[in-house]
């Protein structure tokens, strides 16, 4: 069986030559970086370095694993669990850099490597988790965990390790494990292809405009940026408008030309379906869903959703569906009320046609201006990116936690637009490093995320090196980066993930930072969003970029009040995507359909969310969260986590609001603990009780009995 378990690894050996000490000396990955906190040295890292580091890294780790598995000594916590935590140093160091580049700054070489190594990485993981000798040692410790005189964190690590082995197929028969390997390899190949296709689709579906008059109502800085974007792709004298990663495209709120709005919306909504010979992601969707269902059934689960939710705080699809179903009537009612105002505004504009999805953003902005006397062009001059970052995001983190950020300019970067900051604790000690990469570009996938180059661990003696990545439209050369309030909120959101990584204070790498259940990880990030509208914080960063004047109190009040408008629409489109995700993954292997669109429509009808004017936030052919990210059957996590975020913010507000005492209590009980304790136990310790769901309804501005 050992020969079988190493079968696929033999393919790796065939690819590479014998280990060459010379290449080790020339490759920066073979030893920890000498830069502060082992930050990657991008001045010396080349794409060619990854291959050998991957191949040797996998080989070295398998040698370490084999040594652990064949140890003649009886298994104990140190020689088995801790030894596994220490293994794979070269591979982990290399993959942390590579995975960030595949998302934030890829190229053809990186994509080729990604496609080549995705199945090899899957096979490598299986070679560890399906090692029967190793699993036998884990089982021995798991069965004796209460007799080992270990602290609670160590016991939880044993439990987590055992669960991960079992969920990977360690208890399957030899024949079943062979099939599990095949499934895992194919899934890794397909998810990689899906991600690469999405990047290509952003270019494929961009809308090029020849006549500037069609950009009526678009601000001068955005027109200049669109012109530069067109020129960069060889469209001289034209204007290029990119689609975003969601069905809704924010720029629609600023375009008076209804036909142009339709073109942009359709470019977004119908991507990935092979239209006019373009990229078709639908076959990948169907095959991935089939393979996931088969994987779950192999492991003894009714469907993939049941498998995926077992380790989450929600625990079961039924719990998620119950929560979502309870929200739907109020969300539908609120959305219909919003639509009435929008249709009324369309009629005032002389448009008697039926409301269409490409009308919503434009007329919602008009309603917002009429109802609250504000519009985006009035607000954006007060939100200059650098000031938002330093006087908004960093200021709020200082008020809550006492930390400070100091920009430095000496560290190598993977792209000139990336910025780096030292992060200092309240006592002057350095917590780690923070990287910020905010502007969109062709080499970056859509969306926003936090990641790490180095994760905190006392066992490994490592402090965190954290990065936030966004996709804000870059300004024209020489112009200030004026951003929307949605961008502001996203910056606060991702900083919530960042401090979750920066404040990590755990022993073991597997418990570090954001290594928590999917439906808990979005709680700290969503929690930080609400500080963006705290009056003290807003007044500190909402400064006019030309006059230096603070945002007028009246406008500030209107900005905050307007935040509740359109929450019906926002929640409706989110629930649509969430329920499509759940329905895909509730299918058994023999229930997979052959028509993606028909299945989506049927899922929306089933849940009374089938109004064509408000389509799902993501349709399946570009639903990256579930078909190339880690959120399959878990997209509900955002609203599930928001229950905790809204409750935690209300709890703080009731106890003094923006104070160090509140921040330190939250940091000590939530942010510093990572995955070292059960997630909901951590929340109850912090809160002193169960979360109150009514705070979510209030946060979203929904009218509900």
N, C-alpha and C positions, 0 to 999 in steps of 0.2 A: 504493500500500500504506500510505503514511503516513496517508491519509484513513481507510482501514480501521482502522488501529491506534488512531486517535483517535475512532472512531465512538461508542463507549460513553461516552467522556468528554464528548461533545457533550450527552449527557443531563444531565450535571452542570451544564453551562453554562445549560441551559434552566431548571434549578431555581432558580438564584441570580440575583440582580440584579447589575448592574455593581459593581465594587469601590468601596466607599465609604470614603474616609479617615476619616470620622467613626466608623464602626463599628469600624474598626481601633483607633482611640484608646480606645474604650470596652471593647474585648475584651481580657482579660488574656492570652490565648494568643499575641497578635501580637508579643510581645517576651518575652525570658526573664524569669522571675519575679525580683523583687528580694529575695526571701527567701533565707536561707542555702542555698547549693548549688542554687539555682533550685527549691526545694521549691514545690509548688503552693500558690497563695494561695486556699484554699477560702472565705475570707471574701468574695471578690469573684467567684469563678467561679460562673456560673449555667448551668443546662442549655441556655438559649437561646444561649450563647456557642459551643457546639460546632459547630452547623451551619455558620455562616459560616467558622469556622476550618478545618473539614474541607474545605469547597468551595474556599476560597482556598488552603489548604495543598496540596491535590492539584494545583491549577492552577499554583501557584508551582513545585512540584517538577517537573512536566512541562516547564515552561519551562527549568528548570535542566538537565533530562535532554536536552532538544532542543539546548540550547547545547553540551553535552558531545558529543552524537552528531554534530553538524554542524560541529564545530571543524575549521577548515581546516589546523591544525597536525597533524603526525603524532602518533599516540597515544603517550603515555608514561604512566608510573605516576601522576604528579601530575595531569595534565589529564584523566585518565579514571577510574582507580580511586579515587584520593583525592577527586576532585571528586564522584564518586558517594557516597562516604562522608559528605561534607559536605552533600549535598542533603537536602531535605525537612525542614528545621528546624521550621517551623511545624506541619506535619502530624505529625511524630514527637512533638513536645511535647504536642500536643492528644490524640493517640491514647493516649499513655502514661497520662494522667489518666483518659480515658474508659474504657479497657479495665479499669482497676482498679475504677472505679465500677460497671461492668456486672456484675462478679463480687461485689464486697464491699458495695455499697450502691446497688442499682438502684431504679428506680421506673418508672411507666408511660411517662413522657416519654423516659427513657433507653432503655427497651426499644423504643419506637417508632423512635428514632433508630438504634438498633443494627440493627433489621430493615431500615430504609431504606438504611443506608450499607454494610451487609455486602457486597452485590453490587457497589456502587460502589468499595469498597476492593479487591475482587478484580479488577475491571476496571482500576483504577489500577495495581495491581501488574503485570498483564499488559501494560499500555501501556509499562511500563519494560522488563520482561524479554523482551517480544516485539518490541522496537524493533530492526530489522535493522541499521540504521546503528550503533547503540550496540554491538550484539553483535559487529559486524565489528571494532570497535576492541578489544573485550575479547579476541577471538580472536587478533588481531595480537600483543597483549601476552602472551597465554598461549603462543603459539608461540615467542616470543622471550624467555620469562621467564628462561632461564639465561644470556642475554647482557646483561641489563640492569644488572648489578652492584648488585643489591638484596639486602638482608638476608633471612634465612629467613622472617621474619614477613611481609614484604611479598610474597615469592613465594607464600606460603601464601594470602594474601588474593587474589592474582590467581587461583590455582587454585580457591579457594572460589567466587569470583565467576563464573568460567567454568562451573564445575559447576552452580551455581544457575541460570544462564541456560539451560544445556542441559536440565536437569531440569524447567524451566518450559516448554520447548517451542520454544526459539529456533531449533532446526534443523528444525522441522516445515515442511511446505508451507503456503501461504496458506490453503488449504481446511482443513487440519488445525488450524491456529492459530485459525481461526474457531470450530471445534468445541471446542478447548481453552478458549477464553474462555467459551463457553456452559457447559461443565462446571464451570469454576472459580466462575462466578457462582452457579450452582445449588447447588454444595456449600457455599458461604459462607452462602447463605440457609437451607439445611437445618440446618447446624450451629448457627446462631443460633437457629432455631426449637426445636431439640432442647434447647438450654441454657435457653431461656425456659420450655419445658414442664416441665423438671425443677424449676425454682423453684416453678412453680404446683403441681406434684405434691406437693411437701413440705407445702403447705397442704391440698391435696385429700385426702391420705391420713393426715393427723394423726388420732389416736384420742382421742376425748373420753369421759371416764369420769364418771358421775354419782355413783357410790357409792365413797367413800373407802376402804371396807373392802377393795375390790378391789386396793388399792395396798399390801396387806400385805407387809412386809419392805422397802418402799422407805423410805429415810431421810427424816427430818423436813424437811431442807432441800430435798430433791428434790420432796417433796410440795408444799411451799410454792411452789417454782418452777413446778410443774405447774398449781397453782391460779392463779398470776399469769398464766401463759401463756393459760389458758382465759379468764380475765377480759378479757385484752387483745383477744380475738377475740369478745367478747360472750357468753361462756358462763358467766354468773354462777353461783357455787356448784358449779362442775364442775372437772374436772382434764384438762388437755390433754397428751398424750404425743406428741411429734414423732418421726417416723421419721428415720433418718440416711441418708447417701448410699449406704451399703452394704446388702446383703441382710441381713446380721446387724445387729441393733439392740442396742447394749451394755446398754440398760436392762433387757433380758430377764434379765440375771443377777441382778436384784434383785426380781423379781416372783414371788410365791408362787402367784398365781392362774394355773393352767395355761391356762384358756380365754382369759384376757386376753393371755397370752403368744402364744397362737395368733393372736388378732386382730391384734396388733401385727406379728408376723412376716409374716402374710399381707398386711397393709397395705403392708409394705415389699417383699416378694418379688413381688407381683403388680401393682405400680404400672406405669403407662405402657402398659397393654394394653387400655385402653378399657373396663375393667370398670364395669358399671352406668352406662354413658354417659360415663365419665371420659375423661381425656386418653389418646390412643393414639399412642405413639411408634413403633410397629412399621413403619408405612409409611415413615417417615423412615429407619429402619435399612436397609430393603431398597433404597430409592432411593440412599442414600449409598454403600452397598456396590457397587451397580451402577455408579454414576458413577466411583468410585475405580478399579474394575477397568477401565473403559473408558479412563480417563485413563492408567493404567499401560500399557495395550496400545497407545495412541497413541504413547507414548514408547518402545515397543519392548520392554517387559518382559512376562514371562509372566503376572504377576499383580501386584496392588498390594503384597503383602508383599515380593516381590523388589525392587520399586522403592523401598519405604520403608526397607528394611534396607541397601541398597547403601552409604549414607554413614555407617552406624552402625559401632560397633566389632565387632558380631557379624557384619556383612557379608552374611549370607544367612539365609533362613528355615531352611535345613537345619541350620546351626550352632545356632540357637536350639532347634529341635525336638530335636536330639540332646541338648543340655544338659538340657532339661526332661524328656525321656524317661528319662534316667538317674536323675532324682530321684524319679520317680513310685513305683516299688516301695517305696522306703524310706518315703515320705510316706504311702502307703496303709497300710503295716504299722503305722506309728506311730499313725495315726488310728484304726485298728481297736483297738489296745491302749488308747487313750484312751477309746474308746466302751465297752469292757468295764467300765472303772471307773465310767463314767457310768451305764450300765445297772444295775450293782450298787447304786449310790446311789439310783436310782429305785426299785428293789425294796425297799430299806430304808424308803423313803417310802410303800410300799404301792401303788405304781403298776406294774401288770402289763402295761400297754399297750406297743406297739412304740415305740422311741425315735424321736422326731420332731425336726425342725430347731429348733422353738421350745423344746425341752427342753435342748438342748446347753448354751447359755450358763448357764442356771440351775444345772444339775447339775455343770457344769464348775467353777463357783464353789464348790459344796459339796465337790466332790472336792479342790479346791485348799485349802479350809479343813481338810479331814480329813487330807490328805497333808502339808500344810505348816503347818497350824495358823494360817492367816490368812484373812481375808476382807476384802472391799472396805471395809466399814463400819469395820473396825479400822485400815485403812491410810490412807483418805482424810483424816482429820484432820491427818495429817502432811504433806499436800500442798496447802498453800494457794497459790493461783496466783501472787500477787505475790512470795512468798518463793521459790517454784520458779524464777521468772523471774530475780530479782536474785541470790539466793544459790545457785542451781543453774546455770541456763543462762549467765548473765553471769559467774559465778564460774569456770565451766569454761573459758569463752573467755579469761578473764584468765590463768588458769593455763597454758593452752596457748600463747596468742599475745601476752599482755601488754596486751590492749586493755581499755578501760573504757567503761561506758555511764553517761551522766548524763542523767536525765530533765529535760525542759524543758516549760514550760507556756504558751509564748507563740506557738507556731505554730498557724495555722488548721487545723482538722480537718474531714473530711467527715462525721464522726459523733462524738458526745461520748465514746463508749467507746474511741476510738482514742487511743493514747499515743505520744509521740515522745521519742527519745533522741539526744543527741550521742554519737558514737562516736569515742573518742580512741585513737590508737596508743600504743605503749609509750614513745615519746619525747615525748608530749604533743601532737603534731600531730593535727588532726582528719581522720579518714578520710572521714566522711560522716554521714548521718542514718539512723536506724532507726525505723520505725513498727511498732507492734504493735496488731493488731485481733483479739482472741481470742474474743469471745462471739458466739454464733449469734443471728440475727434473721431476720425474714421477708424482708428486702431482700438477704440474702446467700445465694449458692449454697452447697451442701454441700461438705464436704471441708476440706482445708488446703493452703495454697500460699504461695510467695514470689513477689514481683513487684518491679518498680522503677518509681519515678516519674522518676528520672534514672539513666542508666547511665554508668559511668566511661569516660572516653576522654581521653587526652592530646591527641589531635588536636583535639578540641572543647573542651578545657580544662574538662571536667566531672568532678566527684566524685559518688559514688553516693548515691542516696536510695532506700533499700530498705524493703520492707514484708513482714511476715509476717502471714498471715490464717489463723485457725482457726475452729472452730465448737464451742466449749465451751459447754455449757448454762449460761446465766447464773444466778447465785444469786438467791434472793428478796431484795427490797430490805432493806438493812441487814445481810444475812448475809454471812459470808466465802465466797469462791469456793474451795470444796474440790473438787479435781479427781481423776480417776482416774489410775492409773499409765500407762495408755495415752495420756492427755492429756499427761502429763509427757514421755513419749517423743516425742510429736508435736512438742512445743515444741522439744526438742533437734534433732529432724529438720529442722524448718523453719529453725532457726538455722544449720544446716549449709548450706542454700541461701543464707541471708543473708550469711554470711561469704564465701561464694564470690563474691557480688556486691560486698561491702564491700572485700575484699582485692584486687579486680581492679586490675591495674597494666599495662594494655595501651595501645597507641597508637590502634587503630582501633575504632570503635563495633561493627563486625561481629564482633569477637573478645571483646567485653566480658563479664566475669562468667560467667554460666551459658550463654553461647553455645557450647555443646559438644554432641556427639552425645547423643541422648535416653538411650542406654544407658550414658552416662558421667555425666550430670547428677545422677542419683540417688546416685552414689557419695559425694560429700562430705556429703550430707544424712544418708544412712544411717550413715556413719562416725561422725557426731557423736552418734547415738542411744546408742551404748554407753557414752559418758561419763556418761549419766544413772544408770548403776548402778555406776560406779566408787566404791568405798567412801569415798574422800576427798570426792568431790562429793556423794554421797548424804547423808552425815552433815552436810554443810554446809547443805543445804536441807530435809531431812526433819525438820522441827521442828513439834511439836504446836501448832496455832494458838491453843489456849486456855492451856495450861500453859507453853508455851515450852520444853518438854523435848525434847531430841534423841531421835530414834527409837531405841529400845533396840537394842543390837547383835544380840540374838537375833532380834528382828522384822526387822531389816535383813537379816540372813542369810537369813531365810525368804522375804523379798520377792525377793531375788536368785535364790534357788534355785527359787522358784515361776515365775520367768520362762520356764523351759524347758517348763513344763507347757502343754499345748494347742497346742504348736507344730505337731503333726501336722495338727490342724484348720486352723490359720492358713495353713499352706502348701498344704493340699489345696484350700481355697476360693480361694486366690490362683492356684494352677495352673489350676483350672477356668476362671477368668475369662481368664487369659492364653492358654490354648489355644483358647477360644471366639474371642477376638480374632484369633489367628493363622488359625484355620480360615475365619473370614469373609473374611479378606484374602488367602487362598490361592486363592480362587475366581476363575475367569475370568468374563468378562462373561456368557457363555451358561450358566453354572452357578449363578447366583444363584437361590435357592429362593423360594418364596412363603409359607412357613410358618416364622416366626422360632423359635417354641418347638421345633418338630420338628428344625430344623437344630441348635439348641443341644444338644438331647438326643443327637442323633446324634454330634455332636462330642465330647461327654463320654464316650459309650460307646466311641468309637474310641480314646480315650486311657485307658480304664479309670478314669474319674473321675466315674462316673454314679451314685454313691450319693446318694439323695434327701435323706439326713440332712445332708449337707454340700454345699449348692448352691454355685455360683460366687459369689464375692464381689460381683460385679455381674452382673446379667442384661442382655441387650442393650437393652431399652427404657429402662434408666437407667444405662447404661455411659457416663458422661460423658467419661471419659478418651479413649475411642476414637471417640465420635460427636459430641462437641462440643469436646473438647480436642485436644491435639497428639500423642496417644499411639496413633493408629491403627496397627495392626500393630507397636506398640512397647510394649505393656503389660508385656512380658517384661522391660523395662528395669530394673524394680525389683529383681528377683532377680539379673539379670546384673550390675547395679551392686553388689549386696550381696556378690558374690564379691570384688570389689575392696575394699569397705568392711571385710569381715571379715578379709581378708588384711592390709590396712593397719593395722587395730587390733591384730592379733596382732603385726605387725612393730614397732609402737610399744611394745607390752607387753614384747616381748623386748629392747627397747633403752631401758628406763628408765621407760616409761609416761607419766604426766601431767607432762611437763616442757616448759619453754620451748624447749629445744634440739630436741625432737621436733616441737613445734608449728611452730617457725620453719622447719624442714626441709620439713614438709608444706605450709606456706603458700607457701614460695618455689617449690616444684616443682609444686604442684597448684593451690592456691586463687588465686594471683596471676596465673596464666598464661592463664586463660580459654580461648578457642579459638585462641590464637596459635600452637599447635603441635599435632601429631597427639596425640589423647587417650591412646592406649596408649603412645606414646613418652614422654609425660609420666609415666605411671605407672611405666614401667620405670626412668626416671631416678630417680624418687623411691624406688622399692623396691629397685633394683639387680638386678632380675630379673623373672620372670613371677609372677603371682599363684598362690597355692595354694588350690585349690577346697575342700580339706578343712576350711579355716577356716569356710566357709559352713555346712557340715554341723554343726560344733561350735556355731556361733552359734545355729543354730535348734534345737539340742538333739535332733537326730534320731539314731536308732540305725541305723547303716548299716555294712555290711561294706566 
